């Protein structure tokens, strides 16, 4: 009862603030999800799904909507922040910035990400952009460590909504198209993740990072997919994976289960 009350209060506060509705907790206790994903050892996973063709305005979250390291999924957020920064200064991206944006998303190039991270003002710059984009639970990584940005699955849906949603957003049409197009052109060896639940189309960005302190892996995937004639925004975050393949398999089991359960309701 307390969790339900807090969820209602959070939704009301978000609406009064003009933000996107808070994530629904309906899927958080799903026994089917937990059984199907079969997280092993210390691995944890959370999925959030928003049916863009449904009647609900909030995503359903499966698992605990706790903070995770972003690893390279933050590169979508960095590009959104860079595009807002350039527009604020009444300019287009330079040729160099455009080239960096392309390889940062398509190939997950870290050097390009570091350059654009610095250009937006690192963590404080990301926070400023995210406030405009409606994100409420994302904290930029310290200094130059953009991969240690912390976020939740529900907050990643807010970011994806700013790119792929139909409502008003601080990103102009050209910026949204630019991000969405690059997310459809991901390198073939990086096309795993939320695409596992798609049957006709996807746009995505993945993230993977082995934590040196534990040897365990953060494996994440966010994007827009088409399945069963519906368009979904999906974010799957995980940590504590014994290996990258284990994490990829976990994320793909999670996205297939979460999208299937969302479609069934």
SESE-298873 format. One line per field, with one value per residue (C-alpha): residue number from 1; residue in one letter; z, x, y. Coordinates in steps of 0.05 Angstrom, whole numbers, plus 5000, padded with zeros to 4 digits. Each point is the difference from the previous one (the first is absolute). Example, Ala and Ser with C-alpha at 12.3 -4.5 7.8 and 13.67 -1.06 7.14 Angstrom:
BEGIN
num	[1;2] $
residu	[A;S] $
zz	[5156;4987] $
xx	[5246;5027] $
yy	[4910;5069] $
//
This chain:
BEGIN
num	[1;2;3;4;5;6;7;8;9;10;11;12;13;14;15;16;17;18;19;20;21;22;23;24;25;26;27;28;29;30;31;32;33;34;35;36;37;38;39;40;41;42;43;44;45;46;47;48;49;50;51;52;53;54;55;56;57;58;59;60;61;62;63;64;65;66;67;68;69;70;71;72;73;74;75;76;77;78;79;80;81;82;83;84;85;86;87;88;89;90;91;92;93;94;95;96;97;98;99;100;101;102;103;104;105;106;107;108;109;110;111;112;113;114;115;116;117;118;119;120;121;122;123;124;125;126;127;128;129;130;131;132;133;134;135;136;137;138;139;140;141;142;143;144;145;146;147;148;149;150;151;152;153;154;155;156;157;158;159;160;161;162;163;164;165;166;167;168;169;170;171;172;173;174;175;176;177;178;179;180;181;182;183;184;185;186;187;188;189;190;191;192;193;194;195;196;197;198;199;200;201;202;203;204;205;206;207;208;209;210;211;212;213;214;215;216;217;218;219;220;221;222;223;224;225;226;227;228;229;230;231;232;233;234;235;236;237;238;239;240;241;242;243;244;245;246;247;248;249;250;251;252;253;254;255;256;257;258;259;260;261;262;263;264;265] $
residu	[X;X;X;X;X;X;X;X;X;X;X;X;X;X;X;X;X;X;X;X;X;X;X;X;X;X;X;X;X;X;X;X;X;X;X;X;X;X;X;X;X;X;X;X;X;X;X;X;X;X;X;X;X;X;X;X;X;X;X;X;X;X;X;X;X;X;X;X;X;X;X;X;X;X;X;X;X;X;X;X;X;X;X;X;X;X;X;X;X;X;X;X;X;X;X;X;X;X;X;X;X;X;X;X;X;X;X;X;X;X;X;X;X;X;X;X;X;X;X;X;X;X;X;X;X;X;X;X;X;X;X;X;X;X;X;X;X;X;X;X;X;X;X;X;X;X;X;X;X;X;X;X;X;X;X;X;X;X;X;X;X;X;X;X;X;X;X;X;X;X;X;X;X;X;X;X;X;X;X;X;X;X;X;X;X;X;X;X;X;X;X;X;X;X;X;X;X;X;X;X;X;X;X;X;X;X;X;X;X;X;X;X;X;X;X;X;X;X;X;X;X;X;X;X;X;X;X;X;X;X;X;X;X;X;X;X;X;X;X;X;X;X;X;X;X;X;X;X;X;X;X;X;X;X;X;X;X;X;X;X;X;X;X;X;X] $
zz	[5000;5018;4933;4962;5038;4986;4926;4995;5036;4954;4939;5025;5015;4931;4966;5040;4981;4927;4996;4967;5044;5049;4984;5019;5051;4973;4974;5057;5037;4938;5018;4926;4984;5057;4983;4925;5003;5048;5025;5025;5059;5018;4935;5003;4944;4991;4938;4983;4941;4971;4946;4956;4969;5067;5041;5060;5006;5047;4990;5038;5040;5011;5058;5049;4967;5033;4974;4955;4966;4929;4965;4927;4998;5028;4930;4978;5057;4984;4928;5021;5047;4945;4952;5052;5015;4927;4990;5062;4967;4935;4960;4968;5022;4969;4950;5055;5049;4948;4985;5074;5010;4944;5024;5072;4986;4941;5024;5075;4992;5069;4977;4964;5061;5044;4953;4999;5075;5010;4950;5038;5066;5027;5057;5014;4926;4996;5061;4970;4935;5037;5041;4934;4972;5061;5030;5076;5022;4960;5031;4955;5012;5038;4959;4934;5020;4958;5001;5075;4992;5041;4975;5006;4948;5008;4989;4936;4975;5013;4957;4945;5002;4987;4937;4975;5034;4966;5053;5009;5015;5007;4941;4932;4944;4966;5065;5014;4930;5005;5064;4977;4933;5033;5047;4940;4970;5058;4981;4986;5058;5047;4977;5058;5059;4994;4927;5026;5011;4932;4941;4948;5021;5054;5020;5059;5040;5044;5057;5031;5053;5043;5070;5019;5074;4992;4931;4989;4941;4990;4938;4976;4939;4983;4938;4959;4970;4959;5021;4985;4963;5061;5013;5067;5037;5041;5050;5032;5051;5035;5044;5036;4938;5002;4927;4941;4965;5064;5005;4928;5008;5064;4967;4940;5044;5039;4940;4968;5064;5017;4930;4999;5067;4981;4935;5038;5043] $
xx	[5000;5057;5035;4935;4988;5070;4992;4936;5033;5061;4955;4961;5064;5029;4937;4999;5072;4985;5042;4982;4959;5038;5012;4944;5020;4951;5054;5049;4975;4990;5016;4999;5054;5045;4992;5010;5063;5036;5053;5059;5045;5005;4970;4942;4956;4944;4959;4953;4951;4955;4950;4997;4935;4967;4954;5045;5048;5050;5048;4993;5062;5020;5047;5025;5009;5067;5060;5050;5064;4984;5063;4992;4925;5015;5026;4928;4992;5067;4978;4932;5036;5050;4944;4964;5065;5013;4929;5005;5061;4962;5046;5003;5050;5068;5027;5043;4943;4955;5054;5009;4925;4995;5055;4979;4932;5012;5066;4996;5066;5026;5048;4944;4956;5053;5007;4925;4995;5050;4964;4934;5034;5006;4953;4972;4985;4965;4959;4978;4979;4964;4959;4973;4990;4959;5049;4997;5044;5064;5066;5060;5064;5056;5050;5014;4968;4937;4991;4987;4939;4944;4929;4936;4960;4941;5045;5027;4929;4993;5062;4974;4933;5035;5030;4945;4936;4945;4992;5037;5074;5059;5032;4980;4978;5068;5035;4951;5008;5076;5002;4948;5035;5067;4968;4974;5071;5035;5060;4978;5039;4964;4929;4982;4957;4930;4999;4988;4927;4990;4967;5005;5043;5044;5044;5046;5062;5035;5049;5049;5052;5041;5009;5073;4984;4958;5014;4924;4965;4949;4959;4945;4957;4951;4959;4937;4974;4941;4966;4931;4982;5014;5057;5035;5052;5042;5057;5034;5055;5041;5061;5038;5006;5056;5018;4978;4965;4963;4977;4978;4960;4968;4982;4969;4959;4977;4979;4962;4963;4985;4974;4958;4969;4987;4966;4957;4971] $
yy	[5000;5047;4987;5012;5065;5025;4982;5041;5059;4997;5000;5061;5037;4985;5024;5064;5012;4990;4936;4935;4953;4958;4927;4952;4947;4949;4954;5007;4938;4957;4928;4983;5051;4979;4926;5010;5043;4953;5049;4960;5011;5074;5025;5048;5026;5051;5012;5057;4999;5054;4981;5061;4974;4985;5043;5006;5058;4967;4942;4935;4982;4927;4990;5053;5068;5011;5039;4965;5022;5022;4978;5020;5010;5069;5018;5012;5049;5034;5010;5028;5048;5020;5016;5042;5036;5016;5025;5044;5032;5007;4956;4932;4947;5011;4950;4970;4996;4967;4948;4987;4992;4950;4953;5009;4971;4953;4970;5019;5037;5021;5053;5036;4994;5031;5059;5014;4988;5055;5044;4997;5015;4929;4980;5070;5011;4933;5017;5066;4966;4944;5050;5026;4930;4979;4951;4998;4941;5006;5023;5015;4963;5035;5041;4966;4934;5005;4925;5002;5044;4970;4992;4960;4962;5048;5060;4970;4994;5075;5012;4954;5035;5066;4969;4953;5024;5039;5054;5066;4995;5049;4964;5027;4954;5001;4980;4944;4974;5003;4960;4950;4988;4987;4950;4962;4996;4965;4957;4928;4970;5048;4987;4954;5021;5028;4979;4929;5017;5035;4966;5055;5060;5029;5058;4989;5015;4949;5007;4951;5010;4953;5031;4993;4997;4936;4972;4999;5031;5056;4983;5048;5011;5056;5016;4999;4936;4976;4935;4973;5064;5043;5048;4995;5039;4952;5007;4940;5011;4947;4991;4946;4956;4948;5014;5043;4941;4984;5072;5004;4937;5026;5067;4964;4953;5060;5041;4942;4986;5073;5016;4936;5016;5072;4978;4950;5056] $
//
